[in-house]
């Protein structure tokens, strides 16, 4: 990685990769190795107890350690604020940049056609590359000119907001998501409670059990039948079930979970 300040005026605009992490010591190296084309890699760690920080520093990343957790949106904004590149690439530790995507990212920055770009994700669920049930193409806005973007402050399912035109790239991230059932269950709980907090804060009211059942049933029908999750076999069924349960617990939590737990 070359420092941003070392670039000459006629070189390609500089690019900073930004990540927020916690206890990702086992896979951060694989992610970082696909980001070597970037000028800098900014890692904001949330008080990891494993080798994440040590490994990131050994890999040459710019590491910032935080002890509080403000939510995904504000934590990613911290990473953005510490980036110095003209462009930023927001990526998660369980994602990888392919050689084809790398070439397209460089071309997009060089073209200067848009202020931001959406990128597809090809996701792996319990060891299977998923094609249906809402998994693919799963466009996410991740590449943007730094001075034209910011993250919304939402605690979960945060979004990158770009002021200006947005293009779409053809190639995808590889996303190694939900590697085990324990991973599925832990994320289900975390996302359900975080989204319950968003619902309660936004609407100022609590949902009924009936609403939880209906929303859950609709989620399963939409993912498994309408979006053809059934074509992904048993993985499609498990995925649709897990997502529908997450929706159920999200709405139930708005009624039963204490405020200080959301």
N, C-alpha and C positions, 0 to 999 in steps of 0.2 A: 504494500500500500504506500502510495506517495502522499506526502502532506499536501493539504489544499494550498498552502501558501507558496509551495515550490513550483506551482504551475505557471507557465508563461501565458501571456494574454491570448495567443492564437491557438492554444490547446483546447481540447474539449472541455466543456463546463464541468466543474467538479461535482462529485457525487458522494454523499454520506449515507451509509446504511445505518438504520437505527433499530435497536431491539430493547424491549423490556423483558426481564427474566427473573425467575426465582427457582432455585434448585434445578438448574438445567445443565449441571456439570457433565452429565453423561452424553449430551448431544450437541452442546454448543459448538464444539470443534467442527462437527460435520456441517453445521450451518455456516460458520465463519469461512470455512474453506471454499464455499461457493460464492463468497463475497470479496475475493481477493482483487477483483477488478475495480472495486470502490476505492476512493481516496482515503476514507476513514470509516471505521465501524464504531459506533457509539452504543455502549451497553449500559443500561440503567438497571441495576440489580436491587431487588427488594429484600435485603437482609437474608441472603441465602445461607444455609447451614452446611452446604456441601462444597465442592471445589469449583463452583461456577466462576466466582470472582478471580480466583487464582488462574484458572484455565483461560479466561478471557484476556487477562493481562499478558499471559505468556504468548497468546496469539496476536498480540499487538493492538488490541482494542483499547479505545478510550473508555474507561470504566468509571461510573458514578454509582456509589452505594447509598441507598436510602433506607431508613428504618421505619418510616410510616408508609401506609398504603392508602392513597387518595382515590383509588379506582383506576380502571384501565385508561380512560381518556386522559386524565390529568397526568398519569405516569408516562404515557406516551408523549404528552406535551413537554414533559421534562426532557425526554430524549431529544425531541425536536429542538428545544431551546439550547441544547448543548452541541448541536450539529453545526458545522461551519461550511459545509458544501453548498454550492448554488442549487443543487437538487438533493432531495432525500428519497431514499427507498426504505419504507417501513416494512419490516419482516419479523416473523416470529421464529423462535428457536427450533420449532418443529417443521419449518419450511426450508426448501432448498431452491436455489436458482440454477436452472439447467443451462447448458452451453448455448442452446438456442435462444432462451430468454435473455441471457446476458448480452448476446449480440443485438437483440432487439431493443433492450434497454439503452444501450450505447447509441444506437441509431435514433431512438426517440429523443434522447437528450440533444443529440447533434442537430436534428431537424428543427427543433424549437417551434414545432407546429402547435403544441398545446401547453397549458400550464400544469396539467396533471394527466395521469393515465391509469386506467383500470387494467388489472391483470387477472387472468383465470387461475383457479387452483384445481389441481388434480389431487384428490384426497384419498388417503388410505384409512380404512376403518376396520379394525381388528384383522389387519393383514391383507385386506382385499382393496384393490383400487376400485372406487365406486363410480358408477356412471349415471345412476338415476336417483330418484327420491330427493331431488334438490341439491345433490352433491356436486354435480358438474353441469355447467362450467364454473359456477360460484365466483362471479366477478367481484373483485375487491379493489378499491381505489388505494394504491400504495406508492405510486411514483408521482412526485410533484416538485415544482419549483419551491424552494424553501420559503422565500419571502411571500409566496402567494397561498400558503396553506397553514392550517392549524387543526388540532384535534378538538372535537366536542368533549365537554367534561363529564359525559355519562359514565357511570361506574362499570358498565359491561356492554359488550357489543358496540364499542366506540367506533366513530367514523372519522375519517380524514376529510376535512372540508377544504375545498380548493376554490379560490376566487379566479375564475377564468374558464376557458374551454377545456374539456376533458376528452381525451382520446381513448382508444381501446387497443391493447396489444394482442397479438395472435397466439403467442406461446404462454405456457403456464408455469406457475410454481409447482413443485412437488410438496405435498402436505402430508406429513406422517402424523395423522391425528388419531387419538383414541387407540392406543396400542394394546390395551388390555381391558377386561371388564372392570377392574378396580379403577382404571383411568376413566372409563365411561361413568361410573357411579360417582366418583369424586367431582368430575366436571358437572354432572347433572345437578348435584346438590348446590355447587357454587353458583352456577348460572341461574338456577331456579330461585334461590334466595336473593341474588342481586337483582334479577328482573322483578321480583315481588316488591322490592324496595322502590324500584322505578315506578311501578304501577301505583303504589300507595302514595308516593310523593307527587306524582303527576295528577292523579284523579282525586286524591284526598279521601278516598273511600275504600272499602274492602269488598272483595268479590264474593259471590255466593258459591256454595258447593256445586249447585246446578251449572253455573257458568264454567266452573273448573272441569266438570265432566264433559260438557258440550264442546268446549275449546279443545280438550284433549282428544276427543273422538274425531273432531274435524281435522286436527293435525295429523292423526294417523291415516285417515282417509285421503287427505291431500298428498302426503308423502308416499304412501304405499300404493295407492290406486291411481290417483290423478297424475302424479309425477312419476309413475311407473317404477317405484321402488321395488316392486315384486320381481322385476327383471334382474335385480341384483341378488336374487336367491335368498338364502337364510340371512345373509348380512343385511339385505334390504329390509327384511322383517324386523330384525333386531334393532336396526337403526330407527325405523319408524316408531317402534314401540318405545324405545328410549326417549325419543324426542317428544312423543305424546305424553309420557310420564313426566318429563321435565315441565311441560306446559301445565299439567294437572297440579303438580306441587307448587308451581309458581303462583297459581291463583289461590290454592288452599292457604299458602303461607301469608297472603295478604290479610287473611282473616284470623289465623291462629298464631303466627309468629310474632313475638315481641319486637317493637321498633328497634331496640338495641342489637337485635340479631340479624337485621336486614341490612 
